[in-house]
Amino acid sequence: MDKEIQLINGNLQIAKSLTQKQHDAIIEFIKDFFKDKKGPSVLGISGGKDSTICAALLAEALGPERVVGVMMPNGEQKDIADSHQVIEMLGIQAMKVNIGPVYDALMEQIDTSDIKDSPDQWTPLFTTNTPARLRMVTLYGIAAQLGGFVCNTCNYSEDFVGYSTKYGDCCGDFSLLNQLTKTEVVALGDYIKLPNELVHKTPSDGMCGKSDEDNMGFTYNELDSFIRTGLKPKSLETYNKIKKMHLNPNTKLKLVPMAHPELNLEENWEFEEVCTNV
């Protein structure tokens, strides 16, 4: 087992030396990604640990003037004060776009009465995923206006089990935490000395009223311990949940299944001048 990642009393522990290397690698990645770009980085600021840490890393690498944090409540957001705290603490540029009116208008316009017995009963797939997709539409709209680039804030634990919304929070022009488990993200937040109440805030999607762990049916410690050390959860039920979510053929990060008719596609990109005799 890697000495920088160990299980101590059943909890995954990350060595500070590893966190420092991860921090430095991400900062270098950001600088390299933006070295030939003029526009800002654009990301949603939910007040959760992932977006907070991404915003802090971007501000460190690029300067706060090149980071645009967008608050996107759906109507009222109980913990919006956390989003304001992040923006004020980092000194980044801020925008607030309430997606509530758009979400409500969309529900009014979608009439499923002809195909569904009870059109007023919206499915969890709609109510949970639609706000996430509207937020990504918002971020790309702002990025288009500013010539910016959208930061994906998902972490490896979420990606491993497909805990994200297709065409929603799993999108972006670049990603900073995609190789870090949730445990490593927390360690990174502590390493760069972000407020404890933000870094150790109970993770939730902010839409269904439950925590991530309630939704998934297992803890991040169980998931991350399996990912990094191979330690299987004590419960067979938990192990089967993780396995099923990871092996789901509809996982969000796979390319869209495509038909493959036999076509003659031109792959020669060499330009040859054609001389004609007049």
C-alpha positions in Angstrom: 0.0 0.0 0.0 1.3 3.5 -0.8 2.7 5.0 2.3 1.1 8.3 1.4 -2.3 6.8 1.4 -3.1 4.6 4.5 -6.0 3.2 6.4 -5.9 4.1 10.0 -8.7 2.7 12.3 -10.8 2.2 9.2 -10.4 5.8 7.9 -8.5 6.7 4.8 -5.6 9.1 5.6 -3.8 11.2 3.1 -0.2 12.2 3.8 0.6 16.0 3.6 3.4 15.2 1.2 1.0 13.7 -1.3 -1.5 16.6 -1.0 1.3 19.1 -1.6 2.3 17.3 -4.8 -1.3 17.2 -5.9 -1.7 20.9 -5.2 1.4 21.8 -7.1 0.4 19.7 -10.1 -3.0 21.3 -10.3 -1.6 24.8 -10.1 0.9 23.9 -12.9 -1.9 22.5 -15.0 -4.0 25.6 -14.6 -1.2 27.9 -15.7 -0.4 25.7 -18.7 -4.0 25.5 -19.8 -4.5 29.2 -19.7 -1.0 30.3 -20.9 -2.3 30.9 -24.5 -5.8 32.0 -23.5 -7.1 35.5 -22.7 -10.5 34.8 -21.2 -11.3 34.1 -17.6 -12.2 30.9 -15.9 -15.9 30.5 -15.1 -17.4 28.2 -12.5 -20.4 27.8 -10.4 -20.1 28.6 -6.7 -22.5 26.5 -4.6 -20.8 26.9 -1.3 -19.7 23.3 -1.3 -16.2 22.0 -0.9 -15.5 21.1 -4.5 -16.4 24.5 -6.1 -14.8 26.3 -3.2 -11.5 24.5 -3.6 -11.5 24.9 -7.4 -12.1 28.6 -7.1 -9.3 28.9 -4.6 -6.9 27.0 -6.8 -7.9 29.1 -9.9 -7.4 32.4 -7.9 -4.0 31.2 -6.8 -2.8 30.2 -10.3 -4.4 33.0 -12.3 -5.2 35.8 -9.9 -8.7 36.5 -8.6 -9.4 38.9 -11.4 -9.4 36.0 -13.9 -11.9 33.9 -12.0 -15.7 34.5 -12.4 -17.8 32.8 -9.7 -21.4 32.4 -10.5 -24.1 31.8 -7.8 -27.1 30.0 -9.3 -29.9 29.5 -6.8 -33.1 27.8 -7.9 -35.5 30.2 -6.2 -34.2 30.4 -2.6 -31.0 28.7 -1.5 -30.8 28.1 2.2 -27.0 28.1 2.3 -26.3 30.9 -0.2 -24.4 32.7 2.5 -21.6 30.1 2.1 -21.4 31.1 -1.6 -21.0 34.7 -0.7 -18.4 33.8 1.9 -16.3 32.0 -0.8 -16.5 34.9 -3.2 -15.6 37.6 -0.6 -12.8 35.5 0.9 -11.1 34.9 -2.5 -11.9 38.3 -4.0 -13.0 36.8 -7.3 -15.4 38.4 -9.7 -19.0 37.4 -8.9 -22.3 37.0 -10.6 -25.7 35.8 -9.4 -28.2 34.3 -11.8 -31.4 32.8 -10.3 -32.4 29.9 -12.5 -35.8 29.6 -10.7 -37.9 31.5 -13.2 -36.4 29.6 -16.1 -36.9 26.3 -14.3 -40.6 27.2 -13.5 -41.2 28.3 -17.1 -39.8 25.1 -18.4 -42.1 23.1 -16.2 -45.1 25.1 -17.4 -44.1 24.6 -21.0 -43.6 20.8 -20.8 -47.0 19.2 -21.0 -46.8 15.5 -20.6 -50.6 15.0 -20.3 -50.7 13.0 -23.5 -48.0 10.6 -22.5 -48.3 10.5 -18.7 -51.3 9.8 -16.5 -50.3 12.4 -13.9 -48.4 15.3 -15.5 -48.2 17.1 -12.2 -46.0 14.3 -10.7 -42.6 15.2 -11.8 -40.0 12.4 -11.7 -36.8 12.7 -9.6 -34.9 12.4 -12.8 -36.5 15.7 -13.9 -36.5 17.7 -10.7 -32.9 16.7 -9.7 -31.2 16.8 -13.1 -32.9 19.7 -14.8 -31.6 22.4 -12.4 -28.0 21.0 -12.9 -28.4 21.3 -16.7 -29.8 24.8 -16.5 -26.8 25.8 -14.4 -24.4 24.5 -17.0 -26.3 26.3 -19.7 -25.9 29.4 -17.6 -22.1 28.9 -17.1 -21.6 28.4 -20.8 -23.7 31.4 -21.7 -21.6 33.6 -19.4 -18.4 32.0 -20.7 -19.5 32.8 -24.3 -20.1 36.4 -23.4 -16.7 36.8 -21.7 -14.6 34.5 -23.9 -14.1 32.3 -20.9 -13.7 28.7 -20.1 -15.9 26.6 -17.8 -14.3 24.7 -14.9 -15.7 21.3 -14.1 -15.7 20.7 -10.4 -16.5 17.0 -10.1 -14.1 14.7 -8.2 -12.9 11.2 -8.9 -15.2 9.6 -6.3 -18.3 11.1 -8.0 -17.0 10.1 -11.5 -16.2 6.5 -10.3 -19.8 5.8 -9.5 -21.4 8.2 -12.0 -22.8 10.5 -9.3 -23.3 13.6 -11.5 -25.8 14.9 -14.1 -25.2 14.1 -17.8 -24.9 17.5 -19.6 -25.0 19.1 -16.2 -22.2 19.3 -13.6 -20.2 16.6 -15.4 -19.4 19.0 -18.2 -16.7 21.6 -18.5 -13.8 22.8 -20.6 -11.2 21.6 -18.1 -11.3 19.7 -14.8 -9.2 20.2 -11.7 -10.3 17.5 -9.2 -11.1 14.6 -11.6 -8.1 12.5 -10.3 -8.7 13.2 -6.6 -11.1 11.2 -4.4 -13.4 13.2 -2.1 -11.1 12.4 0.8 -8.1 13.9 -1.1 -10.2 16.9 -2.0 -10.9 17.5 1.7 -7.2 17.1 2.5 -6.4 19.7 -0.3 -8.9 22.1 1.2 -7.2 21.8 4.6 -3.8 22.1 3.0 -4.6 25.5 1.4 -6.1 26.6 4.7 -9.7 27.2 3.6 -12.3 27.6 6.3 -13.1 24.3 8.1 -16.9 24.9 7.8 -16.6 24.9 4.0 -14.1 22.1 3.5 -15.9 19.8 5.9 -19.4 20.7 5.0 -21.7 17.7 4.5 -21.7 17.2 0.7 -25.1 17.3 -0.9 -26.6 18.1 -4.4 -28.6 20.9 -2.9 -31.7 19.8 -4.8 -33.3 16.7 -3.2 -32.7 17.6 0.5 -30.5 14.6 1.1 -26.7 14.3 1.5 -24.6 12.6 -1.1 -24.1 9.7 1.1 -27.8 9.3 1.8 -28.4 9.2 -1.9 -25.6 6.8 -2.8 -26.3 4.4 0.1 -22.7 4.4 1.3 -20.1 6.8 2.7 -17.3 8.5 0.9 -14.8 6.8 3.3 -16.1 3.4 2.2 -15.9 4.4 -1.5 -12.5 6.1 -1.3 -11.0 3.3 0.8 -12.1 0.8 -1.9 -10.8 3.1 -4.8 -7.4 3.8 -3.2 -6.6 0.6 -1.3 -8.9 -2.1 -2.6 -10.5 -2.6 0.8 -14.0 -3.9 0.2 -16.8 -2.6 2.4 -17.9 -4.8 5.3 -21.4 -5.0 3.9 -22.0 -7.1 0.7 -24.9 -4.8 -0.1 -22.7 -1.8 0.0 -20.1 -3.4 -2.2 -22.7 -4.4 -4.7 -24.1 -0.9 -4.8 -20.6 0.5 -5.6 -20.0 -2.2 -8.2 -23.3 -1.6 -9.9 -22.9 2.2 -10.0 -19.4 1.9 -11.3 -20.2 -0.7 -14.0 -23.4 1.0 -15.1 -23.2 1.0 -18.9 -24.9 4.4 -18.9 -22.2 6.1 -16.9 -22.0 9.8 -17.6 -18.4 10.0 -18.8 -18.8 7.5 -21.7 -19.1 8.8 -25.2 -22.6 8.7 -26.7 -23.2 5.3 -28.4 -22.9 5.8 -32.1 -23.8 3.7 -35.1 -20.8 2.9 -37.3 -21.9 2.5 -41.0 -19.0 1.9 -43.3 -18.1 5.3 -44.7 -15.1 6.5 -46.6 -13.7 9.3 -44.3 -10.9 11.4 -45.6 -8.1 11.5 -43.0 -5.4 13.1 -45.2 -5.0 16.7 -44.1 -2.0 17.5 -46.2 -2.6 20.4 -48.6 -1.3 20.0 -52.1 -1.4 22.9 -54.6 -2.8 22.0 -57.9 -1.0 23.5 -60.8 -3.0 24.2 -64.0 -1.7 25.2 -67.3 -3.6 28.0 -68.9 
